[in-house]
Amino acid sequence: MKTRDTVIEVKDLVKKFGHFVANDHLTFHVYKGEILGFLGANGAGKTTAIKILIGLSKPTSGKVKVAGIDVNKNPEKVKRRIGYMSQRFSLYDDMTVKENFRFYGGVYGLSRKQIRERMRFYLKKLEMESYEDMLLRNIPLGWKQKLAFSVANIHSPDIIFLDEPTGGVDPITRRQFWEMIYEVSDSGTTVFVTTHYMDEAEYCERVCIMSEGKIEAMDTPEALKEEYNAKNMNEVFIKIARNVE
Amino acid sequence: MWAFIKKEFFHIFRDYRTMLILFGMPVVQVLLFGFAITNDINNAHIAILDHSKDMVTREITRKLLSSHYFLLDRYLKSNDDIENAFKEGKIKEVIIFESDFAKKLKKENLANIQLILDASEPNTANILNAYTSGIINNYILTQMSQENAIPVSIGVESKMLYNPELESVFMFVPGVITVLLMLVSAMMTSISITREKELGTMEALLVSPLKPLQIIIGKVTPYVVLSFINLITILVLSFFVFQMPVKGSIALLLAESLLFIIMALVLGILISTVSHSQQEAMLLSMFALMLPTILLSGFIFPIENMPVILQYLSHLMPSKWFIIIIKNIMLKGVGFSYFWMETLIIFGMTLFFIGMSVKKFKIRLE
């Protein structure tokens, strides 16, 4: 097995809200180009961890390095290297597809020409070229999610963070969405994704299962299934949840 | 940065209803306050009971009616008619001359006129009373001085400065400007920031390389422009419709307005940092900003007449100081040296609010 570069390194990360410990000594790393699934029940601390990784929230203690940069010391530098798509939709409903691309492209400092090229590329891939001038609010949710993913990728980030990207989306669109994730992963982008759907966990290269602020297990889906003697990830998840109780 | 401001204008212009409110409001408010809510009284219905019917009483009646304040509804015949006249509700004032009015005036230098007013509307009654007494006194004085009949006559003459016609529009326009600048700047920014929070786009912006300060400036700039457009609309409207002049320097007026707009914007940002939804932001700006602005700033109710506690409270209203400033510029036409203190107070408040919202913003990021 060849050695892989790590792009995210987390050591002893602790985040407390008052007395409540949301992240309890998390230590893990993510390889370059990997698809890492972050699993856990609601309130397990996934979103808190993601917010710390992208610099929206400061850890109480611990070290967090993203793309080789200490997030705590240099959050602005990290921000140029990452993309983010939240569980809530992050495009503007009252602007057209084109205007959304232009706005986010501008925010990330791309030139007009670059923006136009990237937009053409993504719209062609999504077969949505004729929707360029349509207001976002008139486009179905599944398509919007795919657009949001493309927009989050517009500046070709090293790492893209997806916080429950497929919530409320139909199974076919979810499939297509994962195809897009594979594509960016193949091109070398690391994907960090949280999800509730256990079938999606199977698509990940490695999964990390969190419960009550701690990492309970972290390995490839195959290894986890073997370890917990389970048929699929759903069973693994339930068995881990029982162990904790 | 430019992309950001452009985006913000998209939000504003795509939302037709908000835009209509934004640009329609100044027009409607100025016209409403100017025409409908006025303290001036024109053509009040009066009745006259003249027991004397001589030269002098006729002359006084003519004087009263030739002002545009009164409209003679009828002559009454006896004291019994008075009550009926009021009961009908149309007549606001009855003027009664005693019998042998002219004779008594000549002989004893004293004759009586009785004014009876319908005080179910106290304001109207007060104003009518003042108008009538004024006209009668004026007549007696000029008359007497011509004939040199009274050796000593004490006359009180009032002169209304800066607003000789006592036009209430002059009082309302500064108030309307203040309320609208407050509304557009504070309410619209707080709503538009909380909207981004609600939609989740604020997160996307914070994750982007934009600095928080850039985000805020980008969000706020369009509203500065809008507030300025509103300000100019109001000034133009009040000049052409109500002939309200700007006696002082317009540049100074705009500069002071800019300071006030910035203050209101910072307040809007502060509101958005404490509220979680658009509705909350709207309610907060309505109750925490709009009502005190209208009630405590001296816009409608004179501050001097308030209970002491409210007078102190009114010192905390930035709008109070701003109204003083624009009244000074628009009506008195005086320069900066007359209201540097008020300007300094607003400036201090702005700094205070900036400090507060930076602190709040940081806490949110923790």
Interface residues (C-beta under 8 A of the other chain):
Chain A: I54 G55 L56 S57 K58 E76 K79 R80 I82 Y84 M85 S86 Q87 R88 F89 S90 L91 Y92 D93 D94 M95 E99 R102 F103 Y104 G105 G106 V107 Y108 G109 L135 A152
Chain B: W2 A3 F4 K6 K7 F10 H11 R14 D15 L199 G200 T201 E203 A204 L205 L206 V207 S208 P209 L210 K211 L365 E366
